[in-house]
Amino acid sequence: MKCTVYMAISLDGFIARKNGDLDWLPAFGANEEDYGYHNFMESVDALVMGRNTFTKVLSFGGKWLYGSKPVIVLSSQPCDIPDSLPDSVENLHGDMGDLVAGLLQRGFEHLYVDGGKTAQMFLNNDLIDRYILTVIPVLIGTGISLLDQ
Ligand SMILES: NC(=O)c1ccc[n+]([C@@H]2O[C@H](COP(=O)([O-])OP(=O)(O)OC[C@H]3O[C@@H](n4cnc5c(N)ncnc54)[C@H](OP(=O)(O)O)[C@@H]3O)[C@@H](O)[C@H]2O)c1
């Protein structure tokens, strides 16, 4: 099993402002550059994202971003998955090792790990193989850090 973190960070190492805002990111699709996103998404079997990231993605509204790709939302409590989302979205929790072993058993070989705390938990359990980070040349001063959460 391979686990990859794919994120944009500010030059001073933040993935979002303290309140979760991403207003400092260039608008996705604003230029021809997709920062390798399409090819990367083609390479992953499933996404594992923290509840906070899931909530943020839902706040964007519009079309579900991940099509029928399996999305596992991690939360220690039952998490409300809107009926409008495909059946490929589910909520799981539990010990990291058990979670990953369960996903491996289901045939997932490459996971896209998303969310600050979630990535940190995977890292702390020695489960991350690769970080793909796009550094945005802005300083936001304070916010949610990529590391040390
Ligand atoms: N710049 C970028 O590329 C990028 C990428 C992704 C996200 N973001 C931003 O980062 C922010 C979210 O990051 P974050 O660090 O706050 O949180 P996060 O990792 O998205 O979510 C953290 C939550 O996930 C749940 N969780 C994680 N691991 C778990 C486990 N093993 N078992 C059970 N639950 C687990 C917990 O939810 P409960 O509290 O429910 O237990 C935890 O509070 C958002 O603003 C998002 O927009 C930015």
The ligand as an SDF file (V2000), in Angstrom:
LIG
                    3D

 48 52  0  0  0  0  0  0  0  0999 V2000
   -3.9470   23.4240    1.2130 N   0  0  0  0  0  0  0  0  0  0  0  0
   -4.4020   22.2150    0.8900 C   0  0  0  0  0  0  0  0  0  0  0  0
   -4.0080   21.6110   -0.1360 O   0  0  0  0  0  0  0  0  0  0  0  0
   -5.3990   21.5470    1.7970 C   0  0  0  0  0  0  0  0  0  0  0  0
   -5.6720   20.1810    1.6430 C   0  0  0  0  0  0  0  0  0  0  0  0
   -6.5720   19.5940    2.5140 C   0  0  0  0  0  0  0  0  0  0  0  0
   -7.1810   20.3380    3.4970 C   0  0  0  0  0  0  0  0  0  0  0  0
   -6.8870   21.6580    3.5980 N   0  0  0  0  0  0  0  0  0  0  0  0
   -7.5220   22.4650    4.6450 C   0  0  0  0  0  0  0  0  0  0  0  0
   -7.1300   21.9900    5.9140 O   0  0  0  0  0  0  0  0  0  0  0  0
   -8.1980   22.1650    6.8220 C   0  0  0  0  0  0  0  0  0  0  0  0
   -8.5130   20.8240    7.4920 C   0  0  0  0  0  0  0  0  0  0  0  0
   -7.3720   20.2440    8.0630 O   0  0  0  0  0  0  0  0  0  0  0  0
   -7.3450   19.8230    9.5970 P   0  0  0  0  0  0  0  0  0  0  0  0
   -5.9380   19.6050   10.0130 O   0  0  0  0  0  0  0  0  0  0  0  0
   -8.1690   20.8060   10.3650 O   0  0  0  0  0  0  0  0  0  0  0  0
   -8.1630   18.4960    9.6800 O   0  0  0  0  0  0  0  0  0  0  0  0
   -8.4820   17.1530    8.8650 P   0  0  0  0  0  0  0  0  0  0  0  0
   -7.3230   16.2500    8.8580 O   0  0  0  0  0  0  0  0  0  0  0  0
   -9.1580   17.4780    7.5950 O   0  0  0  0  0  0  0  0  0  0  0  0
   -9.6260   16.5710    9.8460 O   0  0  0  0  0  0  0  0  0  0  0  0
   -9.3070   16.2410   11.1810 C   0  0  0  0  0  0  0  0  0  0  0  0
  -10.3960   15.3710   11.7340 C   0  0  0  0  0  0  0  0  0  0  0  0
  -10.4300   14.1260   11.0550 O   0  0  0  0  0  0  0  0  0  0  0  0
  -10.8180   13.1160   11.9540 C   0  0  0  0  0  0  0  0  0  0  0  0
   -9.7630   12.0840   12.0030 N   0  0  0  0  0  0  0  0  0  0  0  0
   -8.5170   12.1310   11.5130 C   0  0  0  0  0  0  0  0  0  0  0  0
   -7.8960   10.9410   11.7240 N   0  0  0  0  0  0  0  0  0  0  0  0
   -8.7790   10.1400   12.3550 C   0  0  0  0  0  0  0  0  0  0  0  0
   -8.7480    8.8000   12.8350 C   0  0  0  0  0  0  0  0  0  0  0  0
   -7.6660    8.0180   12.7290 N   0  0  0  0  0  0  0  0  0  0  0  0
   -9.8260    8.2940   13.4470 N   0  0  0  0  0  0  0  0  0  0  0  0
  -10.9270    9.0580   13.5730 C   0  0  0  0  0  0  0  0  0  0  0  0
  -11.0240   10.3470   13.1430 N   0  0  0  0  0  0  0  0  0  0  0  0
   -9.9600   10.8680   12.5470 C   0  0  0  0  0  0  0  0  0  0  0  0
  -11.0700   13.7840   13.2810 C   0  0  0  0  0  0  0  0  0  0  0  0
  -12.4470   14.1320   13.2420 O   0  0  0  0  0  0  0  0  0  0  0  0
  -13.3860   14.1790   14.5560 P   0  0  0  0  0  0  0  0  0  0  0  0
  -13.0280   15.4520   15.2380 O   0  0  0  0  0  0  0  0  0  0  0  0
  -14.7690   14.1640   13.9980 O   0  0  0  0  0  0  0  0  0  0  0  0
  -13.0810   12.9530   15.3580 O   0  0  0  0  0  0  0  0  0  0  0  0
  -10.1970   15.0120   13.1930 C   0  0  0  0  0  0  0  0  0  0  0  0
  -10.6370   16.0760   14.0370 O   0  0  0  0  0  0  0  0  0  0  0  0
   -9.3900   22.6790    6.0440 C   0  0  0  0  0  0  0  0  0  0  0  0
   -9.4650   24.0770    6.1710 O   0  0  0  0  0  0  0  0  0  0  0  0
   -9.0250   22.3250    4.6150 C   0  0  0  0  0  0  0  0  0  0  0  0
   -9.5930   23.2040    3.6860 O   0  0  0  0  0  0  0  0  0  0  0  0
   -6.0150   22.2810    2.7900 C   0  0  0  0  0  0  0  0  0  0  0  0
  1  2  1  0
  2  3  2  0
  2  4  1  0
  4  5  1  0
  4 48  2  0
  5  6  2  0
  6  7  1  0
  7  8  2  0
  8  9  1  0
  8 48  1  0
  9 10  1  0
  9 46  1  0
 10 11  1  0
 11 12  1  0
 11 44  1  0
 12 13  1  0
 13 14  1  0
 14 15  2  0
 14 16  1  0
 14 17  1  0
 17 18  1  0
 18 19  2  0
 18 20  1  0
 18 21  1  0
 21 22  1  0
 22 23  1  0
 23 24  1  0
 23 42  1  0
 24 25  1  0
 25 26  1  0
 25 36  1  0
 26 27  1  0
 26 35  1  0
 27 28  2  0
 28 29  1  0
 29 30  1  0
 29 35  2  0
 30 31  1  0
 30 32  2  0
 32 33  1  0
 33 34  2  0
 34 35  1  0
 36 37  1  0
 36 42  1  0
 37 38  1  0
 38 39  2  0
 38 40  1  0
 38 41  1  0
 42 43  1  0
 44 45  1  0
 44 46  1  0
 46 47  1  0
M  CHG  2   8   1  16  -1
M  END
$$$$
